[in-house]
Amino acid sequence: EVQLVESGGGTVHPGGSLRLSCAASGFTFTDYGMRWVRQSTGKGLEWVSSITADGSITTYAESVAGRFTISRDNANHTLYLQLNSLKIEDTGMYFCQRGTYRGQGTQVTVSS
């Protein structure tokens, strides 16, 4: 059974930082590209960032490029998202995703 468990969310001030983690199990982690998506109140899912299976290629939504960094630890089956220079509009539930599988999410709130 595919399981994705996100953690690391919280409440920060604008300009703050957080590091999100996603622990993956139930599949061969090294075989799959992964991505982060987010959902804000009243909005649909928004793609944030993707990483290839070997971690060699990363892509970012324009709204987060230069501020967020996606990475992965294949030895420990974990996906990460480093969030820097956070803005109020980054507030939302963040999910890691493999294909149609998605975890329960971790809440990021940016508030002054």
C-alpha positions as CSV (number, residue, x, y, z in Angstrom):
1,E,0.0,0.0,0.0
2,V,1.4,3.4,-1.0
3,Q,1.7,5.7,2.0
4,L,2.9,9.3,2.0
5,V,3.1,11.1,5.3
6,E,3.9,14.8,5.3
7,S,5.2,16.8,8.3
8,G,7.0,20.0,9.1
9,G,4.2,22.5,8.6
10,G,3.5,25.3,11.0
11,T,2.9,29.0,11.5
12,V,5.5,31.6,10.6
13,H,5.8,35.3,10.0
14,P,6.3,36.6,6.5
15,G,10.0,36.1,5.5
16,G,10.2,33.0,7.6
17,S,11.3,29.5,6.7
18,L,10.0,25.9,7.1
19,R,11.2,22.5,5.9
20,L,8.5,20.0,4.9
21,S,9.2,16.3,4.8
22,C,7.3,13.4,3.2
23,A,8.0,9.9,4.3
24,A,7.2,7.4,1.6
25,S,6.5,3.7,1.9
26,G,4.8,0.9,0.1
27,F,6.5,1.3,-3.2
28,T,10.0,1.5,-4.7
29,F,10.8,5.2,-4.0
30,T,13.7,5.3,-6.4
31,D,11.5,4.4,-9.3
32,Y,9.3,7.5,-9.2
33,G,9.5,11.2,-9.7
34,M,7.7,13.1,-6.9
35,R,6.1,16.5,-6.5
36,W,4.7,18.9,-4.0
37,V,1.3,20.5,-4.5
38,R,-0.7,22.9,-2.3
39,Q,-4.2,23.9,-1.7
40,S,-5.3,27.3,-0.3
41,T,-8.8,28.0,1.1
42,G,-11.3,28.2,-1.7
43,K,-8.8,27.3,-4.4
44,G,-7.9,24.1,-6.3
45,L,-4.7,22.2,-6.1
46,E,-1.7,24.1,-7.3
47,W,1.5,22.4,-8.4
48,V,4.5,23.7,-6.5
49,S,7.5,21.7,-7.5
50,S,8.7,18.3,-9.0
51,I,11.8,16.2,-8.8
52,T,12.9,13.3,-10.9
53,A,13.4,9.8,-9.5
54,D,17.2,10.3,-9.2
55,G,16.9,13.9,-8.0
56,S,18.9,15.3,-10.9
57,I,16.1,17.5,-12.3
58,T,13.9,19.9,-10.4
59,T,11.2,22.2,-11.6
60,Y,9.2,24.9,-9.8
61,A,6.1,27.0,-10.2
62,E,6.9,30.6,-11.1
63,S,5.3,31.7,-7.8
64,V,7.9,29.8,-5.7
65,A,11.0,29.7,-7.9
66,G,14.0,31.1,-6.1
67,R,12.4,30.7,-2.7
68,F,11.6,27.0,-2.4
69,T,13.9,24.0,-2.9
70,I,12.8,20.4,-3.5
71,S,15.1,17.5,-2.7
72,R,15.0,13.9,-1.8
73,D,16.9,11.3,0.2
74,N,16.4,8.1,-1.7
75,A,18.3,6.0,0.9
76,N,15.6,7.0,3.5
77,H,12.6,7.2,1.1
78,T,12.0,10.9,2.1
79,L,11.0,13.9,0.0
80,Y,11.7,17.4,1.2
81,L,10.6,20.9,0.5
82,Q,12.6,23.8,1.9
83,L,10.4,27.0,2.1
84,N,12.3,30.3,2.4
85,S,11.2,33.9,2.3
86,L,7.6,32.8,2.9
87,K,4.8,35.1,1.9
88,I,1.2,35.3,3.1
89,E,0.0,33.9,-0.2
90,D,2.1,30.7,0.5
91,T,-0.5,29.8,3.2
92,G,-2.2,26.5,2.5
93,M,-2.1,22.7,2.9
94,Y,0.9,21.1,1.3
95,F,0.8,17.6,0.0
96,C,3.4,15.3,-1.5
97,Q,2.2,13.4,-4.5
98,R,3.2,10.4,-6.6
99,G,0.9,10.1,-9.5
100,T,-2.6,10.0,-8.1
101,Y,-1.4,9.1,-4.6
102,R,-1.3,12.0,-2.1
103,G,-0.7,12.2,1.7
104,Q,-2.9,13.8,4.3
105,G,-1.0,17.1,4.0
106,T,0.7,19.5,6.4
107,Q,-0.6,23.0,7.0
108,V,1.6,26.0,6.3
109,T,0.3,29.3,7.7
110,V,2.1,32.6,7.0
111,S,0.8,35.4,9.1
112,S,1.9,38.7,10.5
